Amino acid sequence: MGTATSTMAAKLAFFPPNPPSYTVVTDESTGKMRISAEMMRHRRDEEIEVVKIMTRRGNEIVGMYIKHPTAKLTVLYSHGNATDIGQMFIIYNELSHHLNVNLMGYDYSGYGRSSGKPSEQETYADIEAAYNWLRETYGTKDERIILYGQSVGSGPSLELASRLPRLRALVLHSPFLSGLRVMYHVKHSFWFDIFKNIEKIQLVDCPVLVIHGTDDKVVDISHGKQLWELSKEKYEPLWLKGGSHCNLEMFPEYLPHLRKFIGAIEKLPVPQFRRHSVSDDHKKDKQQLNPKKSSGWIGSRHSTECVTSRDKSRKMSIGHRSGKARNSTDSFDRARNSFDRLGEMVRSVRLCNVDCVKNAVAEA
C-alpha cells in the first residue's frame, strides 16, 4: 500500500512539458547563453542572464535571472507543474517589473532543458543549487531573498525556507499540505508521503504570505488555510474568490496584494538577527519599543500583519506614504491591464494541465 501510494503521489506531482517550450542557444561572439522563447524579444539581453547550474545530485539545471535596476530584494521562484521557464517568462517579467525585484527562475531536473528526472529529492537539490548560485554570483544575502513556491514549487520552497533562519520572506501560491493529503484526508504523516509541507511550515521563521483560490479543484483551499494557520509569522493572506489552481495571476487583486507585501517587507525594520548599521532615528525607535514584542516584524500567531500597535501604525504610515510616492492615479489600471494581457498568455500556454492529473489518477 505504501509503495503504491507513494508512486501515485509522485505521478501526480510531476508533469514536465514535452517537448520543452524553449531551447538554449549560445551567442558565438559573446559566449552568452539565451533562451529561444519567442516572448523574450521584449527584454534587453543585458537584463536577462541564462545559466546552467550543476546540482549536488549531478544534474544540470537551467536558470533564468531577470535583473531590475532598482531592486532591493530578489525573488527565487519555484514554478508549478506542467510548465517550464520558457512558458513562465512573461510572468517572471511582469513580476520583476511591477514589484521592483530581481527574479530567479529555474527548471527542476527533467523539466525544460534541465537534465535528469524529476523527484522530490531532486527538487530540493535544484532549489539549493539556484540559491547557491545567487549567493556566489551576486552575493545575495538571505535577508534579501524571498522564496516563491507555486503549487508543486511549494515543496522545495518550504524545504529551503525551513533551513534558512535569516530568510526575508516566503510566498506560497496554491500550496498543499503534502502529496498524500492532496488525494486522501489523512491526519498523520506517513513515511512514504512526499513534500511534507505541513511539518516544515512550523520551522519557518520569516513572514509568510499564502495565496489560494476558493474554487481550486486540484488542491483544496483548506491546504492553504491550514499552512497559513501553522505559520509563525503570518501576513494577511489572499483568498481569491472564484480562483482555481492555475489562474490566480489573472485576478486584479493578485498584483496589488503582492506589491503591498513586498513594500511592507522593504519598509519595516529588519529582523533582529541581521547585522547592519542603523540610523539614529531607528535606534531611537528601537529603544522605545517593548523588547519583548519587537521580534515579530510583520506578523505573528496573534495578528495577521503586525504584533505591536506601534509597528502596525508604522506599517500603515509607510503604506500610505509609499502609495503616494510610487503610485500615480492610473498605476492600478496599468497593473490590472498588464495582468489582463498576462491572463490571456497564461490560458494560451496552459501552465497547469489538470487533464494530466485526472489521467494519472485513472491510470493509478
Salt bridges, closest charged atoms under 4 A:
GLU38 OE2 - ARG41 NH1 2.82
ASP45 OD1 - ARG34 NE 3.51
GLU46 OE2 - ARG44 NE 2.81
GLU47 OE1 - ARG43 NE 2.57
GLU47 OE2 - ARG44 NH2 2.65
GLU94 OE1 - HIS98 NE2 3.12
ASP107 OD1 - HIS79 NE2 2.83
GLU122 OE2 - ARG57 NE 3.16
GLU128 OE2 - ARG56 NE 3.10
GLU128 OE1 - ARG163 NH2 3.58
ASP142 OD1 - ARG135 NH1 2.81
GLU143 OE2 - ARG166 NH1 3.76
GLU159 OE2 - ARG163 NE 3.19
GLU159 OE1 - LYS200 NZ 2.77
ASP193 OD2 - ARG181 NH1 3.61
ASP205 OD1 - LYS232 NZ 2.81
ASP216 OD2 - HIS212 NE2 3.26
ASP216 OD2 - HIS245 ND1 2.70
GLU236 OE1 - LYS260 NZ 3.07
ASP285 OD1 - ARG310 NH2 3.23
ASP285 OD2 - ARG314 NH2 3.67
GLU305 OE2 - LYS260 NZ 3.61
GLU305 OE1 - LYS315 NZ 2.59
ASP311 OD1 - ARG314 NH1 3.15
ASP330 OD1 - ARG334 NH1 2.67
GLU344 OE2 - ARG347 NH2 2.16
GLU363 OE1 - LYS11 NZ 3.79
